[in-house]
Amino acid sequence: MKISGLALLAFQLILLLGQPLQCAAQQNFSPEAIAKMLRTGTPITRITLARKIGISDSDLANGLDQCQTQIDNQPLERPTETSILRVKCGHDLYLVLFGRKSGTQWRMLDSMSLYDAYDKATLQYLSLIHPSTKEIVVHNAATVSGNLYQAYFLVIRVVHGRFRTALALLETATEPHIGSSARDEKSTIAVQSATATQVGEIDQAAHLTIGSRSFQIQSSFAWNEMLRTFAKDSTDQVSQIN
């Protein structure tokens, strides 16, 4: 009996995904192979693989056919060659990190999920610390709880093959009047990329309204090598509008 290449790969995945990630990661499962398996594998293989990379049971219940995939090859950690597989399922965006060193096979290293409640999240790759590498910059990573909506600006680094959050700023917040003054916040965030002689900078201009009062808050953030994160490089400038 002949076994197709796709069926053989599916069989290998079923066996290996039941083992720890570090063992399974040694196999040559490239981002393209994983994306293809999510689209065209057998039902049990697709579900097993989806759970291994962190896709929630609610998204599995809606069917993997509703998910979209995209591959981004970006220099996120030198000297490792890195790639991100994006998997968008409903309101959830999953990022799966792959890496390989010169002459070796791809390894699946890490994964994380973001909530994209209203399809407003955007993702970029920008050099904020050094021109030779890039960070993942996310606008409008949302959280929703009842009538409270918050969306964050995130800077995510890859450190030793793992995702690390280097900055999280509240970008948009809406909290209706519930026993206290209604609160609304909207920020404009400007990013300046790193150069050969200077690290990047992130400037936040926040317009905050609490009840009938409005404020403008200016903040700046720069990479702090000692803290290994982005930190404020000056005192906030606050002005009341009305």
N, C-alpha and C positions, 0 to 999 in steps of 0.2 A: 504494500500500500504506500503510495506517495504522500508525503507531508509537505505542504507548501511552506515557503519561507515565513509567511505571516503567521501561519498556524504554529510553526515551531517557535517563533518569537513569543507568541501568546503563551505557549506551554512553559517556556523558560520564565516568563514574567510571573505566572501563577506560582511556580515553585519558589522563585527568589523573593517575591514580595512578601512572602510569609516569614522571611528571615529579617534580621536587623538591617537597617538602611545601609550601614557601613559595609556589610558583606555584599548586599545586592548592588551597591553603588559601584563595585569594582567591575561590573559587566559593562559592555559597550552599548549602553542604552542612551543614545544621543537625544537631544531635545526633539529632533524631527521624528525619531522612532517612537518616543513617548506620545507626542502629539498625534501621530498617525494611529497608534493603538487606542487612544481615547476616542477617536472618530470611528475606527473600523474594526476594532477587536471584537472578540466574542463577548457576550453580555457579562459573564463572570469575570473575564479578564479586565474589562473596562471598569467594572465596579471595584474590583480589588485594587487596581492601579489608582483609581480616583480616591479611594480611601487612604492609600499610602501617601499621596501628595496632599492630603488634608481637605479634600472636598467634602462638604457637610452632607449629612443624611437628607436634609431638606432639599438640597440641590440634586442629590441622587434620585429622590422621589419624583422630582420634576422631569428627570430624564437627561442623560448626558448629550442627547441629540440637540438639546437647546443651548449647549455650551459652545463658545467660540474660542479658538486658540490663535496665538500669535507668538512668533519667536523673535527675540531681540538679541543679537550678538553684540555685546558691549564690553569694553575693558574695565571691569569693576574691581579687579584685584590682581595686580602684577606679581609674579610673572605668569600666573595662571590665566589660561584662556577661559573666559566666562560667557555664559549665555543665560537669558531669562526666557522661560516659557510662561506666557500669560494664558490663563484659562478663565474666561468670563462666563459665569453661570448665573443668570438672573441678576440679583442685586449684589452678588459676590464676585470679587476679582481675586484670583489666586496667582501668586508669583512663585514659580519653581526655579531654583537656582541650579545650574549645571556648571561644572568646571573640568578642565583637563590641563595637565602640564605638557610641555612639548614631547611628542612621541608616545604619549599615553592615551588611554581611552577616556571617553566622557564618563563623569560620575555625577549622580544626582546628589546634591549637597544639602539643600535646605529648602523650606517652603514657608510661605506666610499668606495670610488672607487679609483683604481689605473690603470694607462695606461700601458699596456704591449705590446708595438708596435711590437716587434720582438721575442716574447716568450722567453725573456731573464730574466724576473723578477723571483727572488727566495724569499721565505719567510721562516724565522726561528723563533723559540721562544727561547730566551736566557735570563738568569738572569744577568742583568747589574747593578742593584741597590742593590738588596737583594736576597740571595739564595732562599727565600721562594716564590718569585713571578718572573714572566717572562715578558719581553717586546717583542714586535713584531719587528723583524729586516728584512728589505726589501732591497734587492740589485736590481738595475736597474729598478726603477720606472721611466718610461720614459715620456718625453714631446717632441713632434715633431711639428715644425712650419716651413713649407717650407723646405729649405735645412739644417735647424738648428736642430740637434738632441742632447738632453741632457737626462741623466739618473742619478737618485739620489739614494744615500744610506739613508734610513730612519730608525729612531728608533721611534716606536709608543708605547705609554703607554696607559693604561686604568685607568682613574681617575674619580671616582664617576660615573661609568657606561658609560663613554664617551671616544672616541678615542682622544688622544692628541699627537701631534708630538713633541718629545723631542730633535730630532736632524735631520737635513737634510744637507747632504754633496753632492756636485757635484761629481759624480763618473766617468762619461764619458761624453765628449762633443765634437762634431764635427761641426765646422762652416767653410764651404768652403770660398774661396777667393771671396768676393763681395765688391769691392771698397776699401778693406783694406787687411791686411795680414791674411791668413788662420790661424785658431786656432784649436788646437787639445789637448784634455786633457784626460788622463787615470789614474785612481787612483787604488792603491792596499790598501784595508782596512782590518786591523787586529783587531779582537775583543777579549778582555780578560774578561771573566765572573767575576761576583762579588763573593767574599768569605764572610765568617761570620765576618771578620774584615776589609774588604776593598771593596770599590765599584769597578765596572768594569771600563775598560779603552778602548778607541777606538783610534787606530793609523792610520793615513792616509799618504800614500806616493804618491804624485801626480807628474806625469810627464807631463809638460806643454810645448807645442810647439807653438810658434807664429812666423809665417813666417819661417825664417832660424835659429831662436834662440830657444834653449831648456833649460828648467829649471827643477830642482828637488825640491819639496817643502815637508817638513816633518811637520806634525801637530799631536797633541795629544789632546784628549777630555776626560773629566771625569765628573761624575755627580756632579752638584752643587746644594746642598740642598736649599740654599737661593734663587737661581733663579728658582729652580724646572725644570732644563733642563741640558743637557750636554753642557759644555763650555770648551774652550781651557784652558789647565792647564799649558801651556808654550808658549813661543814665537815661531812662525814659523821659521824653519831653511830652508833657500833658498840658493841654489847653482846653478850657471849657468853651463850647460854642454858644450854648444858651442854657 
